[in-house]
Amino acid sequence: MSQKKENLQATFSGFFNTPHLFYNKIFEMQPFVKQLGSTFVFNKEIRTNIRLGQRVEQFVFEELKQFENISVLAENIQIQENQNHTIGELDCLYLNEGQAVHLEIQFKYYLYDSTLGPNEVDCLIGPMRRDSLIEKLNKLKNKQLPLLFNKATRPLLDRLELKAENIKQRIYFKAQIFVPFGQSIQFKTLNNDCIYGFYFNYAQLPQFAACQFYKPQKIDWLLDLDVTVDWMTYDQIMPQLDRYKGEKYAPLLWLKCPNGTVMKCFVVAW
């Protein structure tokens, strides 16, 4: 297997191993919770320059095809109005034992900030604080799922011999959650298995001076932890982190502690 194929398979495995964030209905939306018994070899050819979210979609499409009773009808369907104006996209349409299903796909990295609200779903925010779980759930409920019933979608459904009112809707929502350094969080609504590590502020970096660091590229954020990477010392990585601090960027890091423990973390500018 080529190095490129090996890395894609490792990235797929990291995606596959990430748990679903919800197992019960959320905001009146039903989550997709079917799971395969074991992983599989990802053989599909995909472009190397696509965004992380697009790569995840390709992983999901191939995962769906592994289920015995599921057949995928359409992927990434652009919905156009007046033939030249795209108003949105349906991620996936599939049949499950003859039942048509519209699936919207999400894979997110969230940090838990208890100051954001009284409920767990209020408290998950992106590393750069540009997006939040509550915003994403509202967008799914009020914009992405309703697109199925837009009149501009009807020609697509007619071609597939489907009617919107007979189609079930599901959200495929996986996430890796990071909690404040030194805190132990126990969720009641969210899946605790989604807790992948912790986060801390740049000012706390000296506490990790004895650790080794690895900074994966964003396209490799999905990778499971691997002790065989090229680790950097605190002094070696600090010039890079100082630059990120000036840019107010929040990188994902792997930390290797002196006792050999390896973990994922984010360092943030807030």
C-alpha positions, 0 to 999 in steps of 0.5 A, a space after each residue: 500500500 502506498 504512503 498516500 493510501 496508508 495515510 488516507 486509510 489512517 484518516 478514515 480509521 480516525 473518522 470511523 472510530 469517532 463516536 456519534 454525538 447524539 443517540 437520542 432525538 435532539 431539537 426534534 431531529 432524529 440522529 443516524 445511529 447505525 454502526 458497523 461491527 468493524 472498520 473496512 478498507 477505504 478504497 475510493 479515490 478522492 482528491 487530496 486537496 478537498 476540505 476536511 468536511 468534504 473528505 468526511 462526506 466521502 467517508 460517510 458515503 462509503 460507510 453507508 454502502 457497507 450496510 447490507 440494507 442501505 443503497 445510496 441514491 444520490 450524493 452532494 446534490 446541488 439544489 438550484 433555483 432558476 437554473 443558475 442560482 444554487 440555494 443549497 445542497 442535500 448531502 445524501 439520499 438513500 434507501 434503507 430497506 425500501 424507506 427513503 432517507 435524507 441524511 445531513 452530515 456533520 463532523 465537528 471539533 468543539 471545546 466545552 465552555 460552561 460560561 456559554 449557557 445553562 445547557 450542555 448544547 449551549 456550551 460547545 464552541 469551535 476552537 476559534 469561537 466562530 461556530 457553535 453546536 447550538 448554531 449548527 443545530 439551528 441551521 440543520 433544523 431551520 435551513 438544511 433539512 427543510 431544503 428537502 421540501 423546497 419546490 426547487 428540490 421537486 425535479 430531483 425527487 421526481 427523477 428518483 420517483 420520490 415524494 418529500 412527504 414520504 422521506 425520513 430525515 436523519 442527521 449524521 453528527 460525529 464530534 470530538 470534544 475538548 474540555 478545559 485543562 484540569 476539569 472532569 466533565 460528565 455529560 447527560 445529553 451529549 455522548 461522553 465518548 466524544 471527549 477526546 482531550 482538553 484545551 488550554 490558553 497560550 499563557 498556560 503553555 509553560 506548564 507543558 515545557 517537559 512535554 513533546 509536541 506534534 502539530 498535525 495539518 488540519 487535513 490530518 486532524 482525524 488521525 488517531 494518536 500515534 507515538 511514532 510521529 516526529 515529536 518536537 520539544 517545547 523549545 522547538 515548537 514555541 516559535 511556531 506557537 508564538 506565531 499562531 498566538 499573534 494570529 489568534 489561531 487555535 491549533 490542534 496539538 498532540 502532547 507526549 508527557 514525560 511518563 509516555 502518555 499521549 493526548 490531543 489538545 487545543 491551545 487557544 487565544 481566549 
